[in-house]
C-alpha cells in the first residue's frame, strides 16, 4: 500500500482535521471566557501555541498507534484482519461534522452578539433597492457612530466614546466631506437600527462604525466603513496595539481611518489633520467631563467644571481643556445662576484668554471665546461685548464652516437680538449638519415662531417629541407657543403631556401654573401630591396651596426654598412677583437685579424677550421704592431696545402687552391706553409672567387700572379664561 493510502487507512488525515476543528473551538471559547475574567493576553497566546505544537504530536500518535476494542495498541502489534480503523474513521467523520457545526454556531453567535458593528451585513442584495433614500444623500458624507465597547468596563466605554469623537473631529477637517454632528450620531448609541434608516435620518451616504476590545495591556479596535444604501463594506481594518498611551493610539487610528476614508470617498489619500498630543490622565478627565456637560443639569455642569479644571492642571498648555473649562463656568452662571457674575466673568475670561494665547486658536476655542463675551454682555460688565461675541463666532465659522457650537451659538444670539431671519438660517445649517440636535431643533422652532410661522415651529417640535418621547422639552415649547397666543387651555394640555413624559420640577411647576390660572384647584393639588410622591425630596404642594389661597408670603418662602434646591430661575422670579404683589418691592429689587445684571446698563442689548416683563416689574419697583430716576432710565432703555421694537411686537403678542406695561410704568398712560386699544384682545396672551395670574392683575398696570379701555380688556380676558376652562 502506498504511503498516502496508509495515511488514509490509519485515519491520520481524519485525526488531523478533527484536532484542528476542536482546537479552533477551544481557542474561541477560551477567548470569550478569558475576556470575561480579565485574563492577560499572554494566557490565550500560550494556549494557541500549545494547540499548534500539539498537532504534529497527535499526527505522529495517529500514525504509530491504533484504537482497538482492548484499548490503544501500537499499530504494528494489531492483526490487520482484526483492525477496526474503518469503524474509527466513521466515528471521526461524525466528530468532524459535529465540530464544524459547532464552529458555525460559534461564528453566528459572535456575529449576532456583536452590538451594532455588524448591522450592515444584514443588508442583502434583494433589500438594496429599499435603500434609495440613503442613496440620494450626498456621496461625500459620513456619520461616525459610537464605537462599541466589547467589555463591561466603564473605562472601555469612555475610550470607545472618545475614539468615536476623535474620529469625528479629524474627519470634520477634511475639505469637502460632510460629517454628521456628534449629538445626532450619539443618539444611536446602544440602538440596534438598520443602517439605511440611520443614514437617512442623519443625511449621509456612508457610516463608520466599529468596536473596541481591551484585554490586559492589549487593545483591539475594529473599524469599518459602509455604504449605507447597499451595505457594501468600502473599507475595514483591525488594529491590535499594546495599550500604553491609549490616547496616542486613538490619534493614530483616527489618522489611519481618515486617510482611508479620503481615498475611498474623496478620491484623495492626502493625510488627515493630526490631533493634539494629550496627557493620558488629562484626556481621561476631559472625556468624562464631556459626557457630564452634555447632560446640562446643575450637578453635571458642576462636575464637568471640576474635571476640566483637573485636566487643565495636568496639561496646562492644552487650549482645549482651558476652553472647555471656560464654557462650563459660563454655563454654570448662564443656566443656573449658581455662581456670582463676577466669579463667572473672572474665571471664564482668565481661562479663555490663556487658551487664545497658546498659538493659533481652533474653531472650538473661538466659539467659546464668543460665549464668554456673551456672558460679559449678559452681566453688563462690557457694553461692547456682544459685538465681540458675534466677531468670535464668525471667525470660528470661517475657520470651520461645520463647527456646530459656533453655528448654534451665533443663531441663538441672533434670536436674542431679534434678527430672526438670520437666526432661522443658521439654525437650519445646524440641523442640516446635526439633524437630531434637540437644542438646534427647538431653537429653529423658536426662530420660526419669532417670524410668526407657528405651524413650522410646531412641526419641528413634533420631530423632537418623536425622537425623544421620554423628554418633556418639546411639549413645553409647544405649550409656550399656545401660551403666547392666549390659549391657556391648549397650553395646559401640552404641559400635561410634558409632565407625563418627564415629571421634573420645572414641567410640574408650569402645569400647575396653567391649572391655577384656569381655577382647577383639585387637579392642581393632585398633581402636586403626585410629584411629592415621586420626586427626590422636592415638595411643591405647599406652594400650590399658597397659589390657590393667594398667600403671597408663603409663595415667596416656598419659591425661594425650591430655587435653592433646584437652581431653576423660574422660582426666583416667582418670588420677586409675589413680593411685589405683597407690596414689598424692596425685596423684589435685589432678586431681579441678581437675575438680570445686564439691566444696570445704560443700553440694554441682552435680555430674552420672555424676560422683558420682569425688567418692567423692576422699573415699577424702583418707582414704588422712590427711585424715579432709576425707573425712568430702565424704562427708556427697554423701550429703545430691540425687544420692544415694532418688529419684535409683530412676532410676539406677549411683547405687545409688555410695551403697554412699560409705557404705564413710565407714566405715559395715554400712549399705553392708545396702544392697548388698538390691539386685538383675542390674539393677546392671558399670562405674561411667572406668577399664575392673568396679565391684567399684574402690578405693572397699576397706573392705568380703572381706565375704560383697560377695564374693557380685563373683561374680555376674564371671559376668555372662563370659556377656556369650560371647554377644556
C-alpha positions in Angstrom: 0.0 0.0 0.0 1.3 3.5 -0.8 2.2 6.0 1.8 -0.8 8.1 1.2 -3.0 5.1 1.2 -1.6 4.1 4.6 -2.3 7.6 5.9 -5.9 7.2 5.0 -6.1 3.7 6.4 -4.7 4.7 9.7 -7.1 7.8 9.9 -4.2 10.2 10.2 -5.9 12.8 8.0 -9.2 12.5 9.8 -7.5 12.8 13.2 -5.7 16.0 11.9 -9.0 17.5 10.7 -10.8 16.6 13.9 -7.9 18.1 16.0 -7.9 21.4 14.0 -11.7 21.8 14.3 -11.8 21.0 18.1 -8.7 23.2 18.7 -10.3 26.2 16.9 -13.5 25.8 19.0 -11.4 25.6 22.2 -9.5 28.8 21.2 -12.7 30.7 20.5 -14.4 29.6 23.7 -11.3 30.3 25.7 -11.0 33.8 24.3 -14.6 34.5 25.4 -14.0 33.3 29.0 -10.5 34.9 29.3 -12.0 38.3 28.3 -14.8 37.9 30.8 -12.4 37.1 33.7 -9.9 39.8 32.7 -7.1 37.3 32.0 -3.9 38.8 30.5 -3.5 38.3 26.7 -0.5 36.0 27.1 -2.7 33.3 28.6 -4.6 32.9 25.3 -1.4 33.2 23.3 0.2 30.4 25.3 -2.9 28.2 24.8 -2.8 28.8 21.0 0.9 27.9 20.8 0.3 24.7 22.8 -2.6 23.8 20.5 -0.4 24.3 17.4 2.5 22.3 18.9 0.1 19.6 19.7 -0.9 19.0 16.1 2.3 17.1 15.0 2.3 15.1 18.2 -1.3 14.0 17.5 -0.5 13.1 13.9 2.5 11.0 14.9 0.4 9.3 17.6 -2.3 8.5 15.0 0.3 7.0 12.7 2.0 4.9 15.3 -1.0 3.8 17.4 -4.4 2.3 16.8 -7.6 2.3 18.9 -8.8 -1.3 19.4 -11.6 -2.8 21.5 -8.9 -3.7 24.0 -7.6 -0.2 24.1 -4.7 1.7 22.4 -2.0 -0.5 20.9 1.0 0.1 18.7 -0.1 -0.2 15.1 2.4 -3.0 14.2 1.1 -5.2 17.1 -2.5 -5.2 15.6 -3.6 -8.0 13.4 -4.9 -6.4 10.1 -7.8 -8.8 10.0 -8.9 -7.6 13.4 -8.4 -3.9 12.7 -11.3 -1.5 13.3 -9.9 1.5 11.6 -12.9 1.8 9.3 -15.2 2.0 12.3 -12.9 4.5 13.9 -12.9 6.6 10.7 -16.7 6.7 10.6 -16.7 8.0 14.2 -14.1 10.6 13.4 -16.3 11.7 10.4 -19.1 12.3 12.9 -16.7 14.3 15.2 -15.5 16.4 12.3 -19.0 17.2 11.0 -20.3 17.9 14.5 -17.3 20.1 15.2 -17.8 22.1 12.0 -21.5 22.6 13.0 -20.4 23.9 16.4 -17.9 26.2 14.7 -20.7 27.7 12.5 -22.9 28.2 15.6 -20.0 30.0 17.4 -19.4 32.3 14.4 -23.1 33.1 14.1 -23.4 33.7 17.8 -20.4 36.0 17.8 -21.8 38.0 14.9 -25.2 38.3 16.5 -23.9 39.4 19.9 -21.6 42.0 18.5 -23.5 45.2 19.2 -24.3 47.4 16.2 -21.0 46.9 14.4 -22.4 44.3 12.1 -25.8 45.8 11.2 -24.8 46.4 7.6 -24.1 42.8 7.0 -27.8 42.0 7.2 -28.4 44.2 4.2 -28.7 41.7 1.3 -28.8 42.4 -2.4 -32.5 41.9 -2.5 -33.1 44.6 0.1 -30.8 47.2 -1.5 -33.5 48.9 -3.7 -35.3 49.8 -0.5 -32.3 51.9 0.5 -32.9 54.5 -2.1 -33.4 57.4 0.4 -29.8 56.8 1.7 -28.5 56.6 -1.9 -29.8 60.1 -2.5 -27.7 61.5 0.3 -24.5 63.4 -0.7 -21.9 60.9 -1.6 -19.2 62.8 0.2 -20.9 62.5 3.6 -20.4 60.3 6.7 -21.6 59.7 10.2 -19.4 58.2 12.9 -21.5 56.0 15.1 -20.3 55.5 18.7 -17.8 52.6 18.7 -19.0 49.7 20.8 -17.1 48.7 24.0 -17.0 44.9 23.9 -16.4 44.6 27.6 -18.5 46.0 30.5 -15.7 48.3 31.9 -16.7 51.9 32.2 -13.2 52.9 31.3 -13.5 51.0 28.0 -16.8 52.8 27.3 -15.1 56.1 27.8 -12.3 55.1 25.5 -14.8 53.9 22.8 -16.7 57.2 23.1 -13.5 59.2 23.0 -12.3 57.4 19.9 -15.6 58.0 18.1 -15.5 61.7 19.0 -11.8 62.0 18.0 -12.5 60.3 14.6 -15.5 62.7 14.1 -13.3 65.7 14.8 -10.5 64.6 12.5 -12.9 63.7 9.7 -14.6 67.1 10.0 -11.3 68.7 9.0 -11.3 67.0 5.6 -12.3 69.6 3.0 -15.5 68.6 1.1 -16.6 65.9 3.5 -19.9 66.4 5.3 -19.7 64.9 8.8 -22.9 64.4 10.9 -22.7 66.1 14.2 -21.9 64.4 17.5 -25.3 64.9 19.1 -27.0 63.1 16.2 -24.5 60.3 15.9 -24.5 59.6 19.6 -28.3 59.4 19.5 -27.9 55.9 18.1 -25.6 54.7 20.9 -26.9 51.4 22.1 -29.7 51.3 19.4 -29.7 48.4 17.0 -31.2 50.0 14.0 -30.9 49.5 10.2 -28.0 51.5 8.8 -30.2 52.8 5.9 -32.6 54.3 8.5 -29.7 55.8 10.4 -28.1 57.3 7.3 -31.3 58.7 6.0 -32.1 60.4 9.3 -28.6 61.8 9.5 -28.5 62.9 5.9 -25.4 60.9 5.0 -24.4 58.2 2.4 -21.8 56.4 4.5 -21.4 55.2 8.0 -18.3 54.4 10.0 -18.8 52.0 12.9 -16.6 49.8 15.0 -15.8 48.1 18.3 -13.2 48.3 21.0 -12.0 45.2 23.0 -9.5 45.7 25.7 -7.8 42.8 27.4 -5.0 43.4 29.9 -2.4 45.6 28.1 -3.7 44.9 24.6 -6.3 46.8 22.6 -8.2 45.5 19.5 -10.1 48.2 17.6 -12.1 47.2 14.6 -13.4 49.9 12.2 -15.5 49.5 9.1 -16.7 52.0 6.5 -20.1 51.0 5.0 -22.1 52.4 2.1 -25.5 52.6 3.8 -27.7 52.2 0.7 -26.2 48.8 -0.2 -24.5 47.6 3.0 -21.3 47.3 1.0 -18.1 47.5 3.0 -15.9 50.2 1.4 -13.1 49.6 3.9 -12.4 47.8 7.1 -9.4 47.1 9.3 -8.4 45.8 12.7 -5.8 47.5 14.9 -4.1 45.4 17.5 -1.9 47.5 19.8 -0.3 47.4 23.2 -2.4 49.8 25.4 0.4 52.1 26.6 -0.8 55.7 26.0 -4.3 55.0 24.8 -4.8 58.5 23.5 -1.8 58.3 21.2 -3.3 55.1 19.9 -6.6 56.9 19.5 -4.9 59.6 17.4 -3.0 57.0 15.3 -6.2 55.1 14.5 -8.1 58.3 13.7 -5.5 59.3 11.2 -5.4 55.8 9.6 -9.2 55.8 9.2 -9.3 59.4 8.0 -6.7 58.7 5.3 -8.6 55.6 4.2 -11.8 57.5 4.1 -10.3 60.2 1.9 -9.1 57.6 -0.5 -12.4 55.8 -0.7 -14.9 58.7 -0.6 -13.0 61.7 -1.8 -10.5 60.1 -4.2 -7.5 61.5 -2.4 -5.1 60.0 0.0 -3.9 63.2 1.5 -3.1 62.9 5.2 -5.7 63.8 7.7 -5.2 66.5 10.3 -3.4 65.3 13.4 -4.9 65.8 16.8 -3.3 67.4 19.8 -1.0 65.2 21.9 -2.5 64.7 25.3 -1.6 63.7 28.8 -3.4 60.4 29.1 -4.9 61.2 32.6 -5.8 64.8 31.5 -7.6 63.4 28.4 -9.4 60.9 30.6 -10.7 63.6 32.8 -11.7 65.6 29.7 -13.7 62.8 28.2 -15.6 62.1 31.4 -16.3 65.9 31.6 -17.6 65.9 28.0 -20.2 63.3 28.9 -21.2 65.2 32.0 -21.6 68.6 30.5 -23.8 67.2 27.8 -26.5 66.4 30.4 -26.9 70.2 31.1 -28.1 69.7 34.7 -26.7 71.8 37.6 -25.0 68.7 39.1 -23.4 67.6 35.8 -22.2 71.0 34.9 -20.5 71.4 38.3 -18.8 68.1 37.9 -17.7 68.9 34.3 -16.2 72.2 35.5 -14.2 70.4 38.2 -13.0 67.7 35.7 -12.0 70.3 33.1 -10.0 72.1 35.8 -8.1 68.9 36.7 -7.4 68.3 33.0 -6.0 71.8 32.6 -3.8 71.4 35.7 -2.4 68.1 34.3 -1.8 69.6 30.9 -1.7 73.4 31.3 -0.7 74.1 27.7 -3.6 72.4 26.1 -6.1 75.1 24.9 -8.9 72.6 24.5 -9.1 71.9 28.3 -8.9 75.6 29.1 -11.7 76.5 26.6 -13.9 73.7 27.9 -13.4 74.9 31.5 -14.4 78.4 30.4 -17.5 77.0 28.7 -18.6 75.1 31.9 -18.2 78.2 34.0 -20.3 80.2 31.6 -23.0 77.5 31.6 -22.9 77.4 35.4 -23.9 81.0 35.6 -25.9 81.2 32.5 -28.3 78.3 33.1 -28.4 78.2 36.9 -27.0 81.4 38.4 -25.0 79.0 40.6 -22.1 81.4 40.9 -21.8 85.2 41.1 -21.5 87.2 37.8 -18.1 88.5 38.9 -16.8 85.0 39.6 -18.2 83.7 36.3 -16.6 86.6 34.3 -13.2 86.3 36.0 -12.8 82.5 35.8 -14.1 82.1 32.3 -12.2 85.1 30.9 -8.9 84.0 32.6 -9.2 80.5 31.1 -10.2 81.6 27.6 -7.6 84.4 27.4 -4.9 81.8 28.2 -6.3 79.4 25.6 -6.3 82.1 22.9 -2.7 82.9 23.7 -1.5 79.3 23.0 -0.9 79.6 19.3 -3.5 79.7 16.5 -6.9 79.1 18.2 -9.1 76.3 17.0 -12.7 76.9 15.9 -13.9 75.4 19.2 -11.8 77.8 21.2 -13.0 80.8 19.1 -16.6 79.7 19.7 -16.1 79.5 23.5 -14.5 82.9 23.4 -17.7 84.2 21.8 -19.7 82.6 24.6 -17.6 84.3 27.2 -18.1 87.7 25.5 -21.9 87.0 25.5 -21.6 86.3 29.3 -20.0 89.8 29.7 -22.8 91.4 27.7 -25.4 89.5 29.8 -23.9 90.7 33.1 -23.5 94.3 31.9 -19.7 94.3 32.5 -18.9 95.4 29.0 -21.2 97.3 26.6 -19.2 96.2 23.5 -19.1 92.5 24.4 -22.0 91.4 22.2 -20.3 92.7 19.1 -17.1 90.9 20.0 -19.1 87.7 20.6 -20.5 88.0 17.1 -17.0 88.5 15.8 -15.6 85.4 17.5 -18.5 83.2 16.2 -18.0 84.5 12.7 -14.2 83.8 12.9 -14.9 80.3 14.2 -17.3 79.6 11.3 -14.8 81.0 8.8 -12.1 78.6 10.2 -14.6 75.6 10.3 -17.9 76.1 8.4 -19.2 72.9 10.0 -18.4 74.0 13.6 -21.7 73.2 15.3 -21.0 75.1 18.5 -20.3 78.4 16.7 -23.2 78.0 14.3 -25.6 77.2 17.1 -24.5 80.0 19.4 -24.5 82.5 16.6 -28.0 81.5 15.7 -29.0 81.9 19.4 -27.5 85.4 19.7 -29.4 86.5 16.5 -32.6 85.1 18.0 -31.9 87.1 21.2 -31.5 90.4 19.3 -34.5 89.8 17.1 -32.5 89.1 13.9 -34.9 86.3 13.4 -34.3 85.6 9.7 -30.6 85.1 10.3 -31.3 83.0 13.4 -33.6 80.7 11.3 -30.9 80.4 8.6 -28.1 79.5 11.0 -30.3 77.1 13.0 -31.2 75.4 9.7 -27.5 74.9 8.9 -27.0 73.3 12.3 -29.9 71.0 11.8 -28.6 70.0 8.4 -25.3 69.0 10.0 -26.7 67.6 13.2 -30.3 66.7 12.4 -31.1 65.1 15.8 -29.7 68.0 17.9 -32.6 68.9 20.2 -31.3 72.3 21.1 -31.0 73.2 17.5 -34.4 71.9 16.6 -36.0 73.8 19.5 -34.0 76.9 18.6 -35.2 76.6 15.0 -38.8 76.2 16.2 -38.3 79.4 18.3 -36.9 81.2 15.2 -40.0 80.2 13.2 -42.3 81.3 16.0 -40.4 84.7 16.1 -41.2 85.1 12.4 -44.8 84.3 13.1 -44.5 80.9 11.3 -46.2 79.0 14.1 -47.0 75.8 12.1 -43.4 75.4 11.0 -42.4 75.8 14.7 -44.9 73.1 15.7 -43.6 70.7 13.1 -40.0 70.9 14.3 -41.2 70.4 17.9 -43.2 67.4 16.8 -40.0 66.0 15.4 -38.2 66.5 18.7 -41.1 64.8 20.5 -41.0 61.8 18.2 -37.2 61.4 18.6 -37.2 61.9 22.3 -40.6 60.8 23.7 -39.1 60.5 27.2 -38.3 64.2 27.3 -40.9 66.9 28.2 -39.0 69.7 26.4 -40.8 69.6 23.1 -44.2 69.6 24.8 -43.1 72.5 27.0 -42.1 74.6 23.9 -45.4 73.6 22.2 -47.2 74.8 25.4 -45.2 78.1 25.2 -46.5 78.7 21.7 -50.1 78.3 22.9 -49.5 80.4 26.0 -48.1 83.2 23.8 -51.2 83.3 21.7 -53.6 83.3 24.7 -54.7 79.6 24.7 -54.1 78.6 28.3 -56.3 75.5 27.7 -54.2 74.1 24.8 -51.0 75.1 26.6 -52.1 73.1 29.7 -52.9 70.0 27.6 -49.3 70.1 26.3 -47.9 70.7 29.7 -49.9 67.7 31.0 -48.1 65.6 28.3 -44.8 67.1 29.3 -45.3 66.1 33.0 -46.4 62.6 31.9 -43.2 62.2 29.9 -40.8 63.8 32.3 -42.2 64.7 35.8 -39.5 67.1 36.8 -39.8 70.2 38.9 -39.9 72.7 36.0 -42.5 70.9 33.9 -44.7 70.3 37.0 -44.4 74.0 38.0 -45.6 75.1 34.6 -48.5 72.6 34.6 -49.6 73.8 38.0 -49.4 77.4 36.7 -52.0 76.5 34.0 -54.3 74.7 36.4 -54.2 77.6 38.9 -54.9 80.2 36.2 -57.9 78.1 35.0 -59.1 77.7 38.6 -58.7 73.9 38.6 -57.9 73.6 42.3 -58.4 69.8 42.7 -56.4 68.9 39.7 -53.5 71.2 40.8 -53.4 69.7 44.3 -53.5 66.2 42.8 -50.5 66.9 40.5 -48.6 68.4 43.4 -49.2 65.4 45.5 -48.1 63.0 42.8 -45.0 65.0 42.3 -44.2 64.8 46.0 -44.5 61.1 46.0 -42.2 60.5 43.0 -39.6 63.3 43.3 -36.4 63.0 45.2 -37.0 65.3 48.3 -38.9 68.0 46.4 -42.3 69.1 47.6 -44.3 71.6 45.6 -47.7 71.0 47.3 -47.4 73.9 49.8 -46.6 76.3 47.0 -49.6 75.1 45.1 -51.9 75.6 48.1 -50.4 79.1 48.6 -51.2 79.9 44.9 -54.8 78.8 45.3 -55.1 80.8 48.6 -53.3 83.9 47.1 -51.0 83.8 50.1 -48.0 85.7 48.7 -45.9 85.5 51.9 -46.0 81.7 51.7 -45.4 81.8 47.9 -42.2 83.8 48.5 -41.0 81.4 51.2 -41.7 78.2 49.2 -40.4 79.7 45.9 -37.0 80.6 47.4 -36.8 77.2 49.0 -37.4 75.5 45.7 -34.9 77.8 44.0 -32.2 76.8 46.5 -33.0 73.1 45.9 -33.2 73.1 42.1 -31.4 76.2 40.8 -34.4 76.8 38.4 -34.6 80.6 37.9 -38.4 80.5 37.5 -38.8 80.0 41.2 -36.7 83.1 42.0 -38.7 85.2 39.5 -41.9 83.9 41.0 -40.8 85.1 44.5 -40.0 88.5 43.0 -43.5 88.9 41.6 -45.1 87.7 44.8 -43.1 90.2 46.9 -44.3 93.0 44.6 -47.9 91.8 44.8 -47.5 91.8 48.6 -46.4 95.5 48.4 -42.8 94.5 49.2 -40.9 96.0 46.3 -37.8 96.4 48.5 -37.5 92.6 48.5 -38.2 92.3 44.7 -35.4 94.6 43.6 -32.4 92.6 44.8 -33.8 89.3 43.4 -34.3 90.8 39.9 -31.0 92.7 39.9 -29.3 89.4 40.7 -31.2 87.5 37.9 -30.7 90.2 35.3 -27.4 92.2 36.0 -27.4 93.5 32.4 -30.4 95.7 33.3 -28.0 98.0 35.1 -26.5 99.1 31.8 -27.5 102.4 30.0 -28.1 100.4 26.8 -29.9 97.1 27.2 -28.9 94.7 24.4 -29.1 91.4 26.2 -32.3 90.1 27.7 -34.6 87.4 26.3 -37.9 88.5 25.0 -39.9 86.5 27.6 -38.0 88.2 30.4 -38.7 91.8 29.4 -41.8 91.8 31.6 -39.6 91.1 34.6 -37.5 94.1 33.7 -40.7 96.2 33.6 -41.5 94.9 37.1 -38.1 96.1 38.3 -38.7 99.5 36.9 -42.1 99.5 38.6 -40.5 98.6 41.9 -37.7 101.3 41.5 -40.5 103.9 41.2 -42.5 102.4 44.1 -39.4 102.5 46.2 -38.6 106.1 45.5 -36.1 105.7 42.7 -37.8 107.6 39.9 -34.6 108.2 38.1 -33.6 104.5 38.1 -37.1 103.6 36.9 -37.0 106.2 34.1 -33.6 105.1 33.0 -34.6 101.4 32.8 -37.9 102.0 31.0 -36.2 104.3 28.5 -33.6 101.6 27.8 -36.3 98.9 27.4 -38.4 101.0 25.1 -35.3 101.7 22.9 -34.2 98.0 22.9 -34.8 95.5 20.1 -37.0 93.5 22.4 -39.8 96.1 22.2 -39.2 97.2 18.7 -42.1 97.2 16.1 -40.6 94.1 14.5 -40.5 92.2 17.8 -44.1 93.2 18.7 -45.2 91.9 15.3 -43.7 88.5 16.1 -44.6 88.1 19.8 -48.1 89.0 21.0 -46.8 88.9 24.6 -44.4 91.8 23.9 -47.4 94.0 22.9 -48.8 93.8 26.4 -45.3 94.2 27.8 -44.9 97.5 25.9 -48.2 98.7 27.3 -46.9 97.9 30.8 -43.6 99.7 30.2 -45.5 102.8 29.0 -47.8 102.6 32.0 -44.8 102.3 34.4 -43.2 105.4 32.7 -46.4 107.4 33.5 -47.2 107.6 29.8 -50.7 106.4 30.3 -52.2 108.0 27.2 -49.7 106.2 25.0 -50.3 102.9 26.9 -54.0 103.1 26.5 -53.8 104.1 22.8 -51.6 101.1 22.1 -53.9 98.7 24.1 -57.0 100.0 22.5 -55.6 99.2 19.0 -54.8 95.6 19.8 -57.0 92.5 19.0 -57.6 91.2 22.5 -58.3 87.7 21.3 -54.7 87.5 19.9 -53.1 88.5 23.2 -51.7 86.1 25.7 -53.6 85.8 29.0 -50.4 85.1 31.0 -47.2 87.1 30.5 -45.2 86.5 33.7 -44.0 83.7 36.0 -46.9 84.3 38.5 -50.0 82.3 37.8 -52.2 85.4 37.4 -53.9 86.9 34.4 -51.9 89.7 32.9 -54.4 92.4 33.9 -53.8 91.6 37.6 -50.1 92.4 37.5 -48.9 95.5 39.4 -47.1 96.9 36.3 -50.6 98.0 35.0 -51.5 99.9 38.2 -51.1 103.3 36.6 -53.9 102.6 34.0 -56.1 100.4 36.1 -59.6 101.8 36.2 -59.4 103.4 32.8 -62.3 102.3 30.5 -60.0 100.8 27.8 -58.1 98.7 30.4 -61.4 97.6 32.1 -62.7 96.5 28.7 -59.5 94.5 28.2 -59.9 92.9 31.6 -63.5 91.9 30.9 -62.5 90.2 27.7 -59.6 88.5 29.4 -61.8 87.1 32.2 -64.3 85.8 29.6 -61.6 84.1 27.5 -60.3 82.3 30.6 -63.7 81.2 31.8 -64.6 79.9 28.3 -61.3 78.0 28.0 -61.7 76.4 31.4 -65.2 75.3 30.4 -64.2 74.0 27.0 -61.2 72.1 28.5 
